[in-house]
Structures are given as structure tokens and as C-alpha cells.
Amino acid sequence: MGSITTTIIAHALLAFLFVHPVVPLVLMGISYSILAASLWP
């Protein structure tokens, strides 16, 4: 659940705030890694 929430936050940062794009992209990478690790059998 934390990885999905982090992905939503990263998309919101890209859409609504004027932060450097590296910050949300790093958050997306971390959240994808967490999601992939939790789904690994």
C-alpha cells in the first residue's frame, strides 16, 4: 500500500507543484522497486 501511495504522491508532485522533475522520478523509481519486491514470489 505504501508503494501505491508514493506513486500517487509522485504524480501529484509532477502535476501540481513546480519542483524539479528529478524528485518525482526518483520517488516513482523507489515506489516501483518496493512494489516489484513485494510482488516477487
Rosetta constraint file for C-alpha pairs under 8 A:
AtomPair CA 1 CA 5 HARMONIC 6.33 0.50
AtomPair CA 2 CA 6 HARMONIC 6.09 0.50
AtomPair CA 2 CA 31 HARMONIC 7.78 0.50
AtomPair CA 3 CA 7 HARMONIC 6.18 0.50
AtomPair CA 3 CA 30 HARMONIC 7.96 0.50
AtomPair CA 3 CA 31 HARMONIC 4.49 0.50
AtomPair CA 3 CA 32 HARMONIC 6.84 0.50
AtomPair CA 3 CA 34 HARMONIC 5.98 0.50
AtomPair CA 3 CA 35 HARMONIC 5.75 0.50
AtomPair CA 4 CA 8 HARMONIC 6.31 0.50
AtomPair CA 4 CA 31 HARMONIC 7.05 0.50
AtomPair CA 4 CA 35 HARMONIC 7.79 0.50
AtomPair CA 5 CA 9 HARMONIC 6.23 0.50
AtomPair CA 6 CA 10 HARMONIC 6.13 0.50
AtomPair CA 6 CA 27 HARMONIC 6.76 0.50
AtomPair CA 6 CA 28 HARMONIC 7.18 0.50
AtomPair CA 6 CA 31 HARMONIC 5.89 0.50
AtomPair CA 7 CA 11 HARMONIC 6.23 0.50
AtomPair CA 7 CA 27 HARMONIC 7.07 0.50
AtomPair CA 7 CA 28 HARMONIC 5.56 0.50
AtomPair CA 7 CA 31 HARMONIC 6.06 0.50
AtomPair CA 7 CA 32 HARMONIC 7.91 0.50
AtomPair CA 8 CA 12 HARMONIC 6.15 0.50
AtomPair CA 9 CA 13 HARMONIC 6.15 0.50
AtomPair CA 10 CA 14 HARMONIC 6.35 0.50
AtomPair CA 10 CA 24 HARMONIC 4.59 0.50
AtomPair CA 10 CA 25 HARMONIC 7.18 0.50
AtomPair CA 10 CA 27 HARMONIC 5.95 0.50
AtomPair CA 10 CA 28 HARMONIC 6.15 0.50
AtomPair CA 11 CA 15 HARMONIC 6.12 0.50
AtomPair CA 11 CA 24 HARMONIC 7.00 0.50
AtomPair CA 12 CA 16 HARMONIC 5.76 0.50
AtomPair CA 12 CA 17 HARMONIC 7.49 0.50
AtomPair CA 13 CA 17 HARMONIC 5.20 0.50
AtomPair CA 13 CA 18 HARMONIC 7.64 0.50
AtomPair CA 13 CA 19 HARMONIC 7.16 0.50
AtomPair CA 13 CA 24 HARMONIC 6.26 0.50
AtomPair CA 14 CA 18 HARMONIC 7.49 0.50
AtomPair CA 14 CA 19 HARMONIC 7.50 0.50
AtomPair CA 14 CA 21 HARMONIC 6.79 0.50
AtomPair CA 14 CA 24 HARMONIC 6.36 0.50
AtomPair CA 19 CA 23 HARMONIC 7.29 0.50
AtomPair CA 20 CA 24 HARMONIC 7.93 0.50
AtomPair CA 21 CA 25 HARMONIC 6.34 0.50
AtomPair CA 22 CA 26 HARMONIC 6.03 0.50
AtomPair CA 23 CA 27 HARMONIC 6.36 0.50
AtomPair CA 24 CA 28 HARMONIC 6.11 0.50
AtomPair CA 25 CA 29 HARMONIC 6.20 0.50
AtomPair CA 26 CA 30 HARMONIC 6.22 0.50
AtomPair CA 27 CA 31 HARMONIC 6.08 0.50
AtomPair CA 28 CA 32 HARMONIC 6.00 0.50
AtomPair CA 29 CA 33 HARMONIC 6.17 0.50
AtomPair CA 30 CA 34 HARMONIC 6.25 0.50
AtomPair CA 31 CA 35 HARMONIC 6.13 0.50
AtomPair CA 32 CA 36 HARMONIC 6.02 0.50
AtomPair CA 33 CA 37 HARMONIC 6.04 0.50
AtomPair CA 34 CA 38 HARMONIC 6.16 0.50
AtomPair CA 35 CA 39 HARMONIC 6.26 0.50
AtomPair CA 36 CA 40 HARMONIC 6.20 0.50
